[in-house]
Amino acid sequence: MEQLKHTALTNYHIELGAKMQPFAGFYMPVEYSGVKDEHKAVRKGVGVFDVSHMGEFWVKGPKAFDLLQKVTTNDVSALYDGKVQYTCMPNGKGGIVDDLLIYRFNEETYMLVVNGANIEKDWKWIAQHAFEMGMEEGKELYDASGEISLIAVQGPLAMKTVNKLTEEPVEEMKFYTFKKMKVAGIEDAIFSVTGYTGSGGCEIYVENKDAPALWEAVFEAGREFGIKPAGLAARDTLRLEKGLCLYGNDIDETTSPIEARLGWITKFTDNNDFIDRDLLYKQKTGGVERRLVGFVMEEKGIPRKDYDIVNENGEKIGRVTSGTMSPMMNVGIGMGYVKTGYSTADTEIFIVIRNRSLKARVVKMPIYKE
């Protein structure tokens, strides 16, 4: 059995009494005070996640732009220095290798942030295309995943918290932008106004050696706001309420970005000749047989991954990809793929839970609206 990796903050999680579990090859905190408590802290105040399991790749040099324009669906030419872009990598068969973030530092320097469970797979995929273009590993393509720690400070009071730790007024920064700056006395931290909760906040990248100091400073700064540590379980319920895809559940090698309602990150602009462009364009213009939808239970029950979705006649029309009990709405919610005819808002569908077909309703994303 492979040895689990520890983040630079593992000891803090254990001291805080976190329930620890293997995740993406790491020993990670799943919950501390309870999913509901952590979830509500982020929605109403401020919570902190250790997401150091995420992967970071540097792509540099004169061919960096061309490589990224080829392997990702969004239009990299829309980026400017200090801008972040959400995108995905098609796999050559219409599916998705991974969804990721691209950070542009300058026209020849980019950082990619990929899912922790996909680091090895993503690296091989990107490297294969980079080598075909004559790029060099270690120089123009560099995997920094093992060197970087990442803390996500999320919630409506997150920016007030971290503003105490910076010399620049970060509360004025726009969503999906970043800066290199001093944070909590740590030089050259990457401060990014992004997140995976839908409640605002930031993510801060530092070298592993600086992670403990950053963690302690953030908690000190947030004490007056009732700051709480939050685990992967709350991260999952938060993103699901906002209809954000989780790789391995809602998107994978068999789902296309068009089916997954990620057409908004699939840009058929001039000079954006990405992998699978023609195939995905056909899907966008000609339609697809299934679509990812969000839904809310109208009868009591909690939907779970891989539960069948049926119509009123009991015919299978799809399957659940993510489901939970919403801490904010107190009802079962989920996402899943259904035949396109059942994908419009307010369509009645049924989720098969313990051999019973329970009524649900398709809703517009986000599922939870504040």
Secondary structure, 3 states (H helix, E strand, C coil): CCCCECCCCHHHHHHCCCEEEEECCEEEEEECCCHHHHHHHHHHCCEEEECCCCEEEEEECCCHHHHHHHHCCCCHHHCCCCEEEEEEEECCCCCEEEEEEEEEEECCEEEEEECHHHHHHHHHHHHHHHHHCCCCECCCEEECHHHEEEEEEECCCHHHHHHCCECCCHHHCCCCEEEEEEECCEEEEEEECCCCCCCCEEEEEEEHHHHHHHHHHHHHHCHHHCCEECCHHHHHHHHHHCCCCCECCCECCCCCCCCCCCHHHCCCCCCCCCCCHHHHHHHHHHCCCEEEEEEEECCCCCCCCCCEEECCCCCEEEEEEEEEECCCCCCEEEEEEEEHHHCCCCCEEEEEECCEEEEEEEECCCCCCC
